[in-house]
Amino acid sequence: MYRILYQFPLSHYCEKARWMMDFKHLEYEVRNLFPGAHRLLSWWRAHSSTVPLLKDGKEWIGDSTEMAFWLDARYPQNPLLPNDPLKRSKVAMLEEIADEGGVHLRRWIYGEILDRPEVMNVMLDSYPWAVPVKEFLWPVLQQGIRQLYRVTPDKTPKALEKMLAIMSRLEQTLVDNGGRYLVGDKLTLADIAAASLFAPLLAIPGTPWESLTNRSPLFQQVYEDTLRRPLGQWILRLYQEERESKDNWR
Ligand SMILES: N[C@@H](CCC(=O)N[C@@H](CS)C(=O)NCC(=O)O)C(=O)O
């Protein structure tokens, strides 16, 4: 059985997909698609416009939530969703909330980091053919990202507000459940989604966002606030104790 995960190295939804596969101890190869051109493959194979995109044998799955259901059905070890119907629907709901948070986080954080050279390097050094021409490609990619994710000064403050509201909601659920996991007493898809989609705030060593340490004043403040709060501490702990292959994104 041969599995390939098509991805962008810096994508937090791709981190979510890698974590799900690692949690199930599945072997797979990671291949980087070039942003923009990725749509040819994702549309052709999965009628999707995004990555992660998984090729599992002859099957193609083009969305991280679909991937979770697919993986559980095909590889029942270490279930991502519990069997208990109540817990299962809670996990699915929290995953949806975390996924929405990921959209706000992305819009806000790109507003803070898109002008930084280290971001250009992490995004383009993964494509050997692009390295010699990256100074030319970068402005085009920056513009594409700004347009696609609507990273504009009128939209990013609202994105930050929505991101923080979702973080508070997840944090409350976590605290109400005893502080270790979002649902029940085992790691589930809800935890993997929440931790991976908010991890870009924390520059955790080994993750694709480890180089995001040269922060704007606002990013520094959000970083410090996140570190101080239970949700931030919990993400760090999950990465330390439960994320076995942090650096398999390269
Ligand atoms: N709902 C999708 C969202 C994935 C997503 O937004 N991927 C982004 C990268 S972070 C992407 O492929 N963007 C490129 C595009 O939309 O063309 C999932 O969970 O897989």
The ligand as an ORCA input file, in Angstrom:
! r2SCAN-3c Opt
* xyz 0 1
  N     -11.200     22.422      4.206
  C      -9.885     22.160      3.713
  C      -9.070     23.432      3.836
  C      -7.649     23.258      3.330
  C      -7.026     24.583      2.923
  O      -7.585     25.667      3.137
  N      -5.833     24.483      2.302
  C      -5.131     25.641      1.817
  C      -3.707     25.654      2.351
  S      -3.702     26.028      4.056
  C      -5.053     25.607      0.311
  O      -4.914     24.570     -0.292
  N      -5.115     26.800     -0.312
  C      -4.915     26.954     -1.711
  C      -6.172     27.226     -2.470
  O      -7.239     27.422     -1.863
  O      -6.064     27.273     -3.701
  C      -9.260     21.012      4.505
  O      -9.612     20.850      5.681
  O      -8.485     20.241      3.934
*
